[in-house]
Amino acid sequence: MPRHVLGNGYIAPSDKLNIAGIGVGGKGESDLAEFAKSPNVNIVALCDVDDRQAVKSRERFPKANYYKDFREMLAKEKNNIDAVSVSTPDNTHAVATLAAMQLGKHVYTQKPLTHDIYEARILAQAAKKYKVVTQMGNQGGSGDGVRKAKEIVDAGLIGDVQEAHAWTNRPVWPQGIATPQGQFDTPKELDWDLWLGPAKKIDYNPAYLPFNWRGWWAFGTGALGDMACHIMDPIYRILPIDYPDSAECSVANIWKDMWAEGNYIDSCPPSSIIHLNYPRKDGKGNIKVSWHDGGLLPQRPDELLPEEEFGNWDGGVLLVGTKGKLLMDCYGANPRLLPTKLMKEKTMPKETIKRVPEGHYRQWVNACIAGYGKGETSSPFEYAGPFTESILMGNLAIRSWMMVNPNLKGWNDKYLGRKKLLWDAKNMKVTNFDEANQFVKRDYREGWKLEL
């Protein structure tokens, strides 16, 4: 029914977007609250494996039908929903997202897009195949900061970028710890089997949820996976790069603990430094990208005054060009030339890149209502998929570094962080250390699959 029939102030049912939430506690709760700010949105279905996590969302949206298994929800609600928001642990991002896409539903999926590289490749292909509107939940990708930074770089104010550095204060959850032990009764509100999703079957342990799953390889992707989709977005969005051709790393020294108490390979390390090499798409050589987490930082630029902040508390990005340097805060915010006095001395380029005043969430809502190919999103899976692959390449290096020789309770002497991994992006394969390829694509347990 057209708007003019309803009168001013009314929205036609055809202009309403009916959204279902998969994972509706924590970040899922805040995601749905953001979508609901739009007068064009109905929240019609909720799904969470843990009733305790779903309490606030169920109270906020009392008319929404509630489920524990997203597969059941999609089957029963497929004629009632237009779009799906996925905010589960990383472990189930891909299976939930693909299931929605295969029903022709638009999808907003939290960062990182997937748990492993293969899954990211599949979701990028699925977005094209099923012709749905997609968005990864890295809100900074719709910010003014990254657009202003790109205009500065494109104007040549720092020359050709040769190095990029990114860092975060994460993890703010436990990492580098021993695998949890002990026997615990599963809370009655929790479906532990569904929470595990494609991961191998293990006993319930409260150490994993609701927040600390981020630090365990079976469910999360560590500090890199949690924050790099926010912090490294300006690097990937601004520079002429797509996939790295090599990766190397170093991690916090937990050697003594490993020998004394057994290995800690189930847990992500407490801190790490990762170096990725990107061939430039314009053929002008390579760009070296370095990632620091766990409180580690790159060297402070000489051009930065002693009292000036180096990024902000959550992290930052530094681009090093042939003519100068550009510093940004987390999410690409507050881009500034170094020394910062140049921001007044130099003529800043005119605004040429379209801004997103409606924000990341509303942008996706509007694009869904407009329909596939008619609207625009900042982080569609065609962008977010390769970006996520690129980031997770760093975790291949970390996990290879942490591999254990089955005959010893020590580091794998075949790798030991002494050599870089060479990456064939087209075929998603490490070419010089085959043991690392087990982390490119996980083996799902029985009952779970990911097929286009």
Secondary structure as a PSIPRED ss2 file (coil, helix, strand):
# PSIPRED VFORMAT (PSIPRED V4.0)

   1 M C   1.000  0.000  0.000
   2 P C   1.000  0.000  0.000
   3 R H   0.000  1.000  0.000
   4 H H   0.000  1.000  0.000
   5 V H   0.000  1.000  0.000
   6 L H   0.000  1.000  0.000
   7 G C   1.000  0.000  0.000
   8 N C   1.000  0.000  0.000
   9 G C   1.000  0.000  0.000
  10 Y C   1.000  0.000  0.000
  11 I C   1.000  0.000  0.000
  12 A C   1.000  0.000  0.000
  13 P H   0.000  1.000  0.000
  14 S H   0.000  1.000  0.000
  15 D H   0.000  1.000  0.000
  16 K C   1.000  0.000  0.000
  17 L E   0.000  0.000  1.000
  18 N E   0.000  0.000  1.000
  19 I E   0.000  0.000  1.000
  20 A E   0.000  0.000  1.000
  21 G E   0.000  0.000  1.000
  22 I E   0.000  0.000  1.000
  23 G C   1.000  0.000  0.000
  24 V C   1.000  0.000  0.000
  25 G C   1.000  0.000  0.000
  26 G C   1.000  0.000  0.000
  27 K H   0.000  1.000  0.000
  28 G H   0.000  1.000  0.000
  29 E H   0.000  1.000  0.000
  30 S H   0.000  1.000  0.000
  31 D H   0.000  1.000  0.000
  32 L H   0.000  1.000  0.000
  33 A H   0.000  1.000  0.000
  34 E H   0.000  1.000  0.000
  35 F H   0.000  1.000  0.000
  36 A H   0.000  1.000  0.000
  37 K C   1.000  0.000  0.000
  38 S C   1.000  0.000  0.000
  39 P C   1.000  0.000  0.000
  40 N C   1.000  0.000  0.000
  41 V E   0.000  0.000  1.000
  42 N E   0.000  0.000  1.000
  43 I E   0.000  0.000  1.000
  44 V E   0.000  0.000  1.000
  45 A E   0.000  0.000  1.000
  46 L E   0.000  0.000  1.000
  47 C E   0.000  0.000  1.000
  48 D C   1.000  0.000  0.000
  49 V C   1.000  0.000  0.000
  50 D E   0.000  0.000  1.000
  51 D H   0.000  1.000  0.000
  52 R H   0.000  1.000  0.000
  53 Q H   0.000  1.000  0.000
  54 A H   0.000  1.000  0.000
  55 V H   0.000  1.000  0.000
  56 K H   0.000  1.000  0.000
  57 S H   0.000  1.000  0.000
  58 R H   0.000  1.000  0.000
  59 E H   0.000  1.000  0.000
  60 R H   0.000  1.000  0.000
  61 F C   1.000  0.000  0.000
  62 P C   1.000  0.000  0.000
  63 K C   1.000  0.000  0.000
  64 A C   1.000  0.000  0.000
  65 N E   0.000  0.000  1.000
  66 Y E   0.000  0.000  1.000
  67 Y E   0.000  0.000  1.000
  68 K C   1.000  0.000  0.000
  69 D C   1.000  0.000  0.000
  70 F H   0.000  1.000  0.000
  71 R H   0.000  1.000  0.000
  72 E H   0.000  1.000  0.000
  73 M H   0.000  1.000  0.000
  74 L H   0.000  1.000  0.000
  75 A H   0.000  1.000  0.000
  76 K H   0.000  1.000  0.000
  77 E H   0.000  1.000  0.000
  78 K C   1.000  0.000  0.000
  79 N C   1.000  0.000  0.000
  80 N C   1.000  0.000  0.000
  81 I C   1.000  0.000  0.000
  82 D C   1.000  0.000  0.000
  83 A E   0.000  0.000  1.000
  84 V E   0.000  0.000  1.000
  85 S E   0.000  0.000  1.000
  86 V E   0.000  0.000  1.000
  87 S C   1.000  0.000  0.000
  88 T C   1.000  0.000  0.000
  89 P C   1.000  0.000  0.000
  90 D H   0.000  1.000  0.000
  91 N H   0.000  1.000  0.000
  92 T H   0.000  1.000  0.000
  93 H H   0.000  1.000  0.000
  94 A H   0.000  1.000  0.000
  95 V H   0.000  1.000  0.000
  96 A H   0.000  1.000  0.000
  97 T H   0.000  1.000  0.000
  98 L H   0.000  1.000  0.000
  99 A H   0.000  1.000  0.000
 100 A H   0.000  1.000  0.000
 101 M H   0.000  1.000  0.000
 102 Q C   1.000  0.000  0.000
 103 L C   1.000  0.000  0.000
 104 G C   1.000  0.000  0.000
 105 K C   1.000  0.000  0.000
 106 H E   0.000  0.000  1.000
 107 V E   0.000  0.000  1.000
 108 Y E   0.000  0.000  1.000
 109 T E   0.000  0.000  1.000
 110 Q E   0.000  0.000  1.000
 111 K C   1.000  0.000  0.000
 112 P C   1.000  0.000  0.000
 113 L C   1.000  0.000  0.000
 114 T C   1.000  0.000  0.000
 115 H C   1.000  0.000  0.000
 116 D C   1.000  0.000  0.000
 117 I H   0.000  1.000  0.000
 118 Y H   0.000  1.000  0.000
 119 E H   0.000  1.000  0.000
 120 A H   0.000  1.000  0.000
 121 R H   0.000  1.000  0.000
 122 I H   0.000  1.000  0.000
 123 L H   0.000  1.000  0.000
 124 A H   0.000  1.000  0.000
 125 Q H   0.000  1.000  0.000
 126 A H   0.000  1.000  0.000
 127 A H   0.000  1.000  0.000
 128 K H   0.000  1.000  0.000
 129 K H   0.000  1.000  0.000
 130 Y H   0.000  1.000  0.000
 131 K C   1.000  0.000  0.000
 132 V C   1.000  0.000  0.000
 133 V C   1.000  0.000  0.000
 134 T E   0.000  0.000  1.000
 135 Q E   0.000  0.000  1.000
 136 M E   0.000  0.000  1.000
 137 G E   0.000  0.000  1.000
 138 N C   1.000  0.000  0.000
 139 Q H   0.000  1.000  0.000
 140 G H   0.000  1.000  0.000
 141 G H   0.000  1.000  0.000
 142 S H   0.000  1.000  0.000
 143 G C   1.000  0.000  0.000
 144 D H   0.000  1.000  0.000
 145 G H   0.000  1.000  0.000
 146 V H   0.000  1.000  0.000
 147 R H   0.000  1.000  0.000
 148 K H   0.000  1.000  0.000
 149 A H   0.000  1.000  0.000
 150 K H   0.000  1.000  0.000
 151 E H   0.000  1.000  0.000
 152 I H   0.000  1.000  0.000
 153 V H   0.000  1.000  0.000
 154 D H   0.000  1.000  0.000
 155 A C   1.000  0.000  0.000
 156 G C   1.000  0.000  0.000
 157 L C   1.000  0.000  0.000
 158 I C   1.000  0.000  0.000
 159 G C   1.000  0.000  0.000
 160 D C   1.000  0.000  0.000
 161 V E   0.000  0.000  1.000
 162 Q E   0.000  0.000  1.000
 163 E E   0.000  0.000  1.000
 164 A E   0.000  0.000  1.000
 165 H E   0.000  0.000  1.000
 166 A E   0.000  0.000  1.000
 167 W E   0.000  0.000  1.000
 168 T E   0.000  0.000  1.000
 169 N C   1.000  0.000  0.000
 170 R C   1.000  0.000  0.000
 171 P C   1.000  0.000  0.000
 172 V C   1.000  0.000  0.000
 173 W C   1.000  0.000  0.000
 174 P C   1.000  0.000  0.000
 175 Q C   1.000  0.000  0.000
 176 G C   1.000  0.000  0.000
 177 I C   1.000  0.000  0.000
 178 A C   1.000  0.000  0.000
 179 T C   1.000  0.000  0.000
 180 P C   1.000  0.000  0.000
 181 Q C   1.000  0.000  0.000
 182 G C   1.000  0.000  0.000
 183 Q C   1.000  0.000  0.000
 184 F C   1.000  0.000  0.000
 185 D C   1.000  0.000  0.000
 186 T C   1.000  0.000  0.000
 187 P C   1.000  0.000  0.000
 188 K C   1.000  0.000  0.000
 189 E C   1.000  0.000  0.000
 190 L E   0.000  0.000  1.000
 191 D C   1.000  0.000  0.000
 192 W H   0.000  1.000  0.000
 193 D H   0.000  1.000  0.000
 194 L H   0.000  1.000  0.000
 195 W H   0.000  1.000  0.000
 196 L H   0.000  1.000  0.000
 197 G C   1.000  0.000  0.000
 198 P C   1.000  0.000  0.000
 199 A C   1.000  0.000  0.000
 200 K C   1.000  0.000  0.000
 201 K C   1.000  0.000  0.000
 202 I C   1.000  0.000  0.000
 203 D C   1.000  0.000  0.000
 204 Y C   1.000  0.000  0.000
 205 N C   1.000  0.000  0.000
 206 P C   1.000  0.000  0.000
 207 A C   1.000  0.000  0.000
 208 Y C   1.000  0.000  0.000
 209 L C   1.000  0.000  0.000
 210 P C   1.000  0.000  0.000
 211 F C   1.000  0.000  0.000
 212 N H   0.000  1.000  0.000
 213 W H   0.000  1.000  0.000
 214 R H   0.000  1.000  0.000
 215 G H   0.000  1.000  0.000
 216 W E   0.000  0.000  1.000
 217 W C   1.000  0.000  0.000
 218 A C   1.000  0.000  0.000
 219 F C   1.000  0.000  0.000
 220 G C   1.000  0.000  0.000
 221 T C   1.000  0.000  0.000
 222 G H   0.000  1.000  0.000
 223 A H   0.000  1.000  0.000
 224 L H   0.000  1.000  0.000
 225 G H   0.000  1.000  0.000
 226 D H   0.000  1.000  0.000
 227 M H   0.000  1.000  0.000
 228 A H   0.000  1.000  0.000
 229 C H   0.000  1.000  0.000
 230 H H   0.000  1.000  0.000
 231 I H   0.000  1.000  0.000
 232 M C   1.000  0.000  0.000
 233 D H   0.000  1.000  0.000
 234 P H   0.000  1.000  0.000
 235 I H   0.000  1.000  0.000
 236 Y H   0.000  1.000  0.000
 237 R H   0.000  1.000  0.000
 238 I H   0.000  1.000  0.000
 239 L C   1.000  0.000  0.000
 240 P C   1.000  0.000  0.000
 241 I C   1.000  0.000  0.000
 242 D C   1.000  0.000  0.000
 243 Y C   1.000  0.000  0.000
 244 P C   1.000  0.000  0.000
 245 D C   1.000  0.000  0.000
 246 S E   0.000  0.000  1.000
 247 A E   0.000  0.000  1.000
 248 E E   0.000  0.000  1.000
 249 C E   0.000  0.000  1.000
 250 S E   0.000  0.000  1.000
 251 V E   0.000  0.000  1.000
 252 A C   1.000  0.000  0.000
 253 N C   1.000  0.000  0.000
 254 I C   1.000  0.000  0.000
 255 W H   0.000  1.000  0.000
 256 K H   0.000  1.000  0.000
 257 D H   0.000  1.000  0.000
 258 M H   0.000  1.000  0.000
 259 W H   0.000  1.000  0.000
 260 A H   0.000  1.000  0.000
 261 E H   0.000  1.000  0.000
 262 G C   1.000  0.000  0.000
 263 N C   1.000  0.000  0.000
 264 Y C   1.000  0.000  0.000
 265 I C   1.000  0.000  0.000
 266 D C   1.000  0.000  0.000
 267 S E   0.000  0.000  1.000
 268 C C   1.000  0.000  0.000
 269 P C   1.000  0.000  0.000
 270 P C   1.000  0.000  0.000
 271 S C   1.000  0.000  0.000
 272 S E   0.000  0.000  1.000
 273 I E   0.000  0.000  1.000
 274 I E   0.000  0.000  1.000
 275 H E   0.000  0.000  1.000
 276 L E   0.000  0.000  1.000
 277 N E   0.000  0.000  1.000
 278 Y E   0.000  0.000  1.000
 279 P E   0.000  0.000  1.000
 280 R C   1.000  0.000  0.000
 281 K C   1.000  0.000  0.000
 282 D C   1.000  0.000  0.000
 283 G C   1.000  0.000  0.000
 284 K C   1.000  0.000  0.000
 285 G C   1.000  0.000  0.000
 286 N E   0.000  0.000  1.000
 287 I E   0.000  0.000  1.000
 288 K E   0.000  0.000  1.000
 289 V E   0.000  0.000  1.000
 290 S E   0.000  0.000  1.000
 291 W E   0.000  0.000  1.000
 292 H E   0.000  0.000  1.000
 293 D C   1.000  0.000  0.000
 294 G C   1.000  0.000  0.000
 295 G C   1.000  0.000  0.000
 296 L C   1.000  0.000  0.000
 297 L C   1.000  0.000  0.000
 298 P C   1.000  0.000  0.000
 299 Q C   1.000  0.000  0.000
 300 R C   1.000  0.000  0.000
 301 P C   1.000  0.000  0.000
 302 D C   1.000  0.000  0.000
 303 E C   1.000  0.000  0.000
 304 L C   1.000  0.000  0.000
 305 L C   1.000  0.000  0.000
 306 P C   1.000  0.000  0.000
 307 E C   1.000  0.000  0.000
 308 E C   1.000  0.000  0.000
 309 E C   1.000  0.000  0.000
 310 F C   1.000  0.000  0.000
 311 G C   1.000  0.000  0.000
 312 N E   0.000  0.000  1.000
 313 W C   1.000  0.000  0.000
 314 D C   1.000  0.000  0.000
 315 G E   0.000  0.000  1.000
 316 G E   0.000  0.000  1.000
 317 V E   0.000  0.000  1.000
 318 L E   0.000  0.000  1.000
 319 L E   0.000  0.000  1.000
 320 V E   0.000  0.000  1.000
 321 G E   0.000  0.000  1.000
 322 T C   1.000  0.000  0.000
 323 K C   1.000  0.000  0.000
 324 G C   1.000  0.000  0.000
 325 K E   0.000  0.000  1.000
 326 L E   0.000  0.000  1.000
 327 L E   0.000  0.000  1.000
 328 M E   0.000  0.000  1.000
 329 D E   0.000  0.000  1.000
 330 C H   0.000  1.000  0.000
 331 Y H   0.000  1.000  0.000
 332 G H   0.000  1.000  0.000
 333 A C   1.000  0.000  0.000
 334 N C   1.000  0.000  0.000
 335 P C   1.000  0.000  0.000
 336 R E   0.000  0.000  1.000
 337 L E   0.000  0.000  1.000
 338 L E   0.000  0.000  1.000
 339 P C   1.000  0.000  0.000
 340 T C   1.000  0.000  0.000
 341 K C   1.000  0.000  0.000
 342 L H   0.000  1.000  0.000
 343 M H   0.000  1.000  0.000
 344 K H   0.000  1.000  0.000
 345 E H   0.000  1.000  0.000
 346 K C   1.000  0.000  0.000
 347 T C   1.000  0.000  0.000
 348 M C   1.000  0.000  0.000
 349 P C   1.000  0.000  0.000
 350 K C   1.000  0.000  0.000
 351 E C   1.000  0.000  0.000
 352 T C   1.000  0.000  0.000
 353 I C   1.000  0.000  0.000
 354 K C   1.000  0.000  0.000
 355 R C   1.000  0.000  0.000
 356 V C   1.000  0.000  0.000
 357 P C   1.000  0.000  0.000
 358 E C   1.000  0.000  0.000
 359 G H   0.000  1.000  0.000
 360 H H   0.000  1.000  0.000
 361 Y H   0.000  1.000  0.000
 362 R H   0.000  1.000  0.000
 363 Q H   0.000  1.000  0.000
 364 W H   0.000  1.000  0.000
 365 V H   0.000  1.000  0.000
 366 N H   0.000  1.000  0.000
 367 A H   0.000  1.000  0.000
 368 C H   0.000  1.000  0.000
 369 I H   0.000  1.000  0.000
 370 A H   0.000  1.000  0.000
 371 G C   1.000  0.000  0.000
 372 Y C   1.000  0.000  0.000
 373 G C   1.000  0.000  0.000
 374 K C   1.000  0.000  0.000
 375 G C   1.000  0.000  0.000
 376 E C   1.000  0.000  0.000
 377 T C   1.000  0.000  0.000
 378 S C   1.000  0.000  0.000
 379 S C   1.000  0.000  0.000
 380 P C   1.000  0.000  0.000
 381 F H   0.000  1.000  0.000
 382 E H   0.000  1.000  0.000
 383 Y H   0.000  1.000  0.000
 384 A H   0.000  1.000  0.000
 385 G H   0.000  1.000  0.000
 386 P H   0.000  1.000  0.000
 387 F H   0.000  1.000  0.000
 388 T H   0.000  1.000  0.000
 389 E H   0.000  1.000  0.000
 390 S H   0.000  1.000  0.000
 391 I H   0.000  1.000  0.000
 392 L H   0.000  1.000  0.000
 393 M H   0.000  1.000  0.000
 394 G H   0.000  1.000  0.000
 395 N H   0.000  1.000  0.000
 396 L H   0.000  1.000  0.000
 397 A H   0.000  1.000  0.000
 398 I H   0.000  1.000  0.000
 399 R H   0.000  1.000  0.000
 400 S H   0.000  1.000  0.000
 401 W H   0.000  1.000  0.000
 402 M C   1.000  0.000  0.000
 403 M C   1.000  0.000  0.000
 404 V E   0.000  0.000  1.000
 405 N C   1.000  0.000  0.000
 406 P C   1.000  0.000  0.000
 407 N C   1.000  0.000  0.000
 408 L C   1.000  0.000  0.000
 409 K C   1.000  0.000  0.000
 410 G C   1.000  0.000  0.000
 411 W E   0.000  0.000  1.000
 412 N C   1.000  0.000  0.000
 413 D C   1.000  0.000  0.000
 414 K C   1.000  0.000  0.000
 415 Y C   1.000  0.000  0.000
 416 L C   1.000  0.000  0.000
 417 G C   1.000  0.000  0.000
 418 R C   1.000  0.000  0.000
 419 K C   1.000  0.000  0.000
 420 K C   1.000  0.000  0.000
 421 L E   0.000  0.000  1.000
 422 L E   0.000  0.000  1.000
 423 W E   0.000  0.000  1.000
 424 D E   0.000  0.000  1.000
 425 A C   1.000  0.000  0.000
 426 K C   1.000  0.000  0.000
 427 N C   1.000  0.000  0.000
 428 M C   1.000  0.000  0.000
 429 K E   0.000  0.000  1.000
 430 V E   0.000  0.000  1.000
 431 T C   1.000  0.000  0.000
 432 N C   1.000  0.000  0.000
 433 F C   1.000  0.000  0.000
 434 D H   0.000  1.000  0.000
 435 E H   0.000  1.000  0.000
 436 A H   0.000  1.000  0.000
 437 N H   0.000  1.000  0.000
 438 Q H   0.000  1.000  0.000
 439 F H   0.000  1.000  0.000
 440 V C   1.000  0.000  0.000
 441 K C   1.000  0.000  0.000
 442 R C   1.000  0.000  0.000
 443 D C   1.000  0.000  0.000
 444 Y C   1.000  0.000  0.000
 445 R C   1.000  0.000  0.000
 446 E C   1.000  0.000  0.000
 447 G C   1.000  0.000  0.000
 448 W C   1.000  0.000  0.000
 449 K C   1.000  0.000  0.000
 450 L C   1.000  0.000  0.000
 451 E C   1.000  0.000  0.000
 452 L C   1.000  0.000  0.000
